[in-house]
Amino acid sequence: MLTIKNLTVAYAATPVFTDVAVTFPAGKITGIIGPNGAGKSTLIKAILGLIKVASGTVAYNDQPVQAMRKRIAYVEQRKDLDLTFPIDVLAVVMTGTYAKLGLFRNPGVAERQASLAALAQVGLSEFAHRQIGQLSGGQLQRVFVARAMVQEADIVILDEPFVGIDLPSEAAIMAILQAWRAAGKTIIVVHHDLNKVTTYFDELVIMNHGIIAAGPVAEVYTARNLTAAFSADLANVLFTPAEATS
Ligand SMILES: Nc1ncnc2c1ncn2[C@@H]1O[C@H](COP(=O)(O)OP(=O)(O)OP(=O)(O)O)[C@@H](O)[C@H]1O
C-alpha cells in the first residue's frame, strides 16, 4: 500500500494542495479524477520524486518511497515525450529493464526476450524495429505499457493512458492493468473520461486542489462529490435527478 501523509506542494509561492493524506491499496486499480489544473499530475510527480515537495511523506509498505524508486513504473502523458530521438521500439521497451540491472550491467538476451514478449502481449511484435517517432498514438501508448511490464515494478502509475486512443487499444491496456491487479500491484491511473470510472476502477480519488473524496468507487463516485470537484451541471449530466439529490 502506498501511503501519502501531510503532503504540500507549491510552484513558486502558490500551493497546488496543502496537507494531503491519501492511500493507494495494493491489488487495486485506483483512478484519480478532477478538473484541469486540480493537481492530479502534481500529485503523481510528487510520488515519483520528480518535483520538490514543501512537506509530507510518501511511503510504500512503511518504507520511504525515495528508497524504492526503481519499484515504480511510470507511463507518462504522451504530450510530455520527446519523440524525435532516434531509437527503435524494442530499445525503448528494453529501457524498462535498466532499473533492475543497475549501473554496471547491460541488458542481455534475457532482457531482450522479456521485452519481445511484452511487445507481443500488447500486440506490437511487428513494430519492434520501427523508429519510435513513426508510430500512431495508440501504438505508442502500448509501447510504454510494454516498457512498464518489463520493469516488473510493484507500483504502476499511468497519466491519462487512454487519451486519443481507440477502443481496442484501450481494452488491451485495461486487460494488462487487470493482470497487474491480479498480481497484487498498486495501480494508479489519472483519468478524464468520467463515463468509464465505475467500470475501470476499484478505488477513486477525486481532487480539486486537495482531496475532495477518496475510497471505493461505489462510495466516492457520487453527485455530491462530483459537484464539489467539478460543477452541478456535470453531476446533472451524469446522474438522474433522484441520484443527484441523494
Ligand atoms: N511547473 C509548473 N510551474 C508552475 N505551475 C505549475 C507547474 N505545473 C503545474 N502548475 C500549476 O499547478 C496546478 C496543478 O497542475 P497539474 O498539472 O497538477 O493539474 P492536473 O490536475 O494534472 O491538470 P490537467 O487535468 O489539466 O492535466 C495548475 O494550476 C498548473 O497551472
The ligand as a Gaussian input file, in Angstrom:
#p B3LYP/6-31G(d) Opt

LIG

0 1
 N        5.933000      23.557000     -13.474000
 C        4.925000      24.327000     -13.034000
 N        5.148000      25.598000     -12.626000
 C        4.149000      26.383000     -12.165000
 N        2.869000      25.981000     -12.048000
 C        2.581000      24.726000     -12.442000
 C        3.586000      23.831000     -12.956000
 N        2.990000      22.647000     -13.254000
 C        1.685000      22.790000     -12.954000
 N        1.432000      24.025000     -12.456000
 C        0.136000      24.540000     -11.984000
 O       -0.273000      23.716000     -10.888000
 C       -1.668000      23.449000     -10.958000
 C       -1.905000      21.940000     -10.996000
 O       -1.402000      21.420000     -12.233000
 P       -1.450000      19.869000     -12.585000
 O       -0.699000      19.691000     -13.859000
 O       -1.026000      19.081000     -11.408000
 O       -3.012000      19.673000     -12.810000
 P       -3.816000      18.439000     -13.421000
 O       -4.917000      18.136000     -12.456000
 O       -2.890000      17.322000     -13.750000
 O       -4.422000      19.123000     -14.732000
 P       -4.838000      18.551000     -16.186000
 O       -6.093000      17.749000     -15.999000
 O       -5.112000      19.828000     -16.927000
 O       -3.678000      17.764000     -16.736000
 C       -2.189000      24.184000     -12.189000
 O       -2.722000      25.414000     -11.759000
 C       -0.963000      24.399000     -13.030000
 O       -1.067000      25.579000     -13.803000

